[in-house]
Amino acid sequence: MPCLRGRDIQIKDVSYLRWTDNADTMVVTFAELLQGVQSGQARRQYRAHQGNQ
């Protein structure tokens, strides 16, 4: 489990949406909770292929 400043982080409610276009794009949304905290911060990442990566 990852940690931040000595506190464990839990990843919850992961969802992703992918569509095939010129960039083969994916949007990933998830909640990040620190240990001992009831609510967390929502995160969203946008990803796209570049060449073979």
Contact map, one row per residue, 1 for C-alpha under 8 A:
11100001110000000000000000000000000000000000000000000
11110001110000000000000000000000000000000000000000000
11111111100000000000000000000000000000000000000000000
01111111100000000000000000000000010000000000000000000
00111110000000000000000000000000000000000000000000000
00111111000000000000000000000000000000000000000000000
00111111100000000000000000000000011000000000000000000
11110111110000000000000000000000011000000000000000000
11110011111000000000000000000001111000000000000000000
11000001111100000000000000000001111000000000000000000
00000000111111000000000000000111100000000000000000000
00000000011111000000000000000111100000000000000000000
00000000001111100000000000001110000000000000000000000
00000000001111110000000000011110000000000000000000000
00000000000011111000000000011100000000000000000000000
00000000000001111100000001111000000000000000000000000
00000000000000111110000001110000000000000000000000000
00000000000000011111000111100000000000000000000000000
00000000000000001111100111000000000000000000000000000
00000000000000000111111110000000000000000000000000000
00000000000000000011111110000000000000000000000000000
00000000000000000001111100000000000000000000000000000
00000000000000000001111110000000000000000000000111000
00000000000000000111111111000000000000000000000110000
00000000000000000111101111100000000000000000011110000
00000000000000011110000111110000000000000000011100000
00000000000000011100000011111000000000000001111000000
00000000000001111000000001111100000000000001111000000
00000000000011110000000000111110000000000111100000000
00000000001111100000000000011111000000000111000000000
00000000001111000000000000001111100000011110000000000
00000000111100000000000000000111110000011110000000000
00000000111100000000000000000011111011111000000000000
00010011110000000000000000000001111110010000000000000
00000011110000000000000000000000111110000000000000000
00000000000000000000000000000000011111000000000000000
00000000000000000000000000000000111111110000000000000
00000000000000000000000000000000100111110000000000000
00000000000000000000000000000000100011111000000000000
00000000000000000000000000000011110011111100000000000
00000000000000000000000000000011100000111110000000000
00000000000000000000000000001111000000011111000000000
00000000000000000000000000001111000000001111100000000
00000000000000000000000000111100000000000111110000000
00000000000000000000000000111000000000000011111000000
00000000000000000000000011110000000000000001111100000
00000000000000000000000011110000000000000000111110000
00000000000000000000001111000000000000000000011111000
00000000000000000000001110000000000000000000001111111
00000000000000000000001000000000000000000000000111111
00000000000000000000000000000000000000000000000011111
00000000000000000000000000000000000000000000000011111
00000000000000000000000000000000000000000000000011111
